[in-house]
Amino acid sequence: MNEHMRRGRDAAAVDLKRHLLLRVSLFALAIGVAAGAVVLQQAVERIGTHIQRTGNTVERLIAGEVDQTRDAFRRSLDGMALASLDGIGPLLGICVAVDDIYKRPVIQRCFHAGGEAPAAVRWVLAGLIGPELHYRGVIGQYPGVKVGEFVVTPDLNSESLAVWKQIQTVLGMTLGILLLNLLIYRPVRRALRPTDQILAVLGRMEAGELTARMPRPRLIELRRIAAGFDHLAEQLQKTLAAQRHLALRLLAVREEERRRLARELHDEFGQCLASIGAEAAFIRGRAEMRDPELLPAARAVAAVTAHMMESLQGILLQLRPVGLEEFGLQAALGELVGGWRRRQPECRFELEVDGDIDALPDALRTGLYRIVQESLTNALRHGHPRRVVVDVRADAAGCRLQVDDDGAGREGPTAGSGLGVLGMHERVEALGGRFALVPLLPRGMRVAADFPAEAVRAVEMNDE
């Protein structure tokens, strides 16, 4: 659920740098497309008006040329070169086609000043103008005799070249906006570059490194955020340190209370039960000689006393680890595992110790013992495993504990040390470590506790 929510937040998040680059680029492209469309539309309107105005001028010029080169009785247009349009034709950007009175083509000329536009521009312009745009006129000769016809059409080469020059101006403006976008993007990217460092610091803190601190970016807004975050991190570190100190103190008080209770039970109840057992033995001996009828009662008292003594030994074992203070953690774990091996002969127990675990702080040694004690109790009373492996390692990097079993992996309340899974988790966190309960394949469970070197040093300082 949390992973799904995190992915949803990531999908809804906005990358400012990419967002800025994309928006401005789309804006520049939209301006370029819109301006290009306006240029083409204005060109079409201009060409339409220009052809109508130019047609009358062309008609007069052609008529003057015909009058100069032909007599009144000659109606042929052979040899006509449209020389009258040589000077003004390139300025008008037109094409003129002349037919005689028999509809035979006489001449067709396009007055193009030179230069070439891209074929795509010419194709688009031709499609917008269409074949219908032209001016058709009559070539007459005095006295009112028709000698031919002419058609004026736009010179697409000239017109597309003019449009292309305007489009080039639009493209220059678009490229200028894109360049401005790049010039804006670079300082924004430089200003937001520390965000990667900020995310790295957040990742370190999420992993439990509360001493990590934010960088100080040049952007004043990010600098203020970093300073505020560092202040909150310091307060959180102090609060967690105080809570951890309190939790360690509570653990120490609880262990001390267990030791005191174990001493009281051993000294008071143990002596009382020993005395009752001695009295029962005395009564049984006298009953055998004088009153055999009391033998069953004497034997029952002796059996109950022995059972109570055995139960008391089990309670004392849970309250006060055997040999932990006197002989160290490794010996205490060996005794703990050996006791389970004697009670559960059908299960194979393995204890692996690497490093000087007896040199660990007292609170950590007690915590490790309690975690192993509770893990074994959970596994054997609820999982019914055939193999249990206890692995404890201590080195310069810290201390690690793993208890693996191949049982059913069922979690439930235990009658061991009274911790349970939640209690083990709280104990590990109080000691500054990380706790994990991982199912194994194809079956089984792993109880893992990892105490880094910083946590071991913190527990040692607290013990002092």
Summary of the structure (lengths in Angstrom):
residues: 464
radius of gyration: 50.7
end to end distance: 43.1
largest distance: 178.7
contacts: 1340
relative contact order: 0.06
helix: 64%
strand: 15%
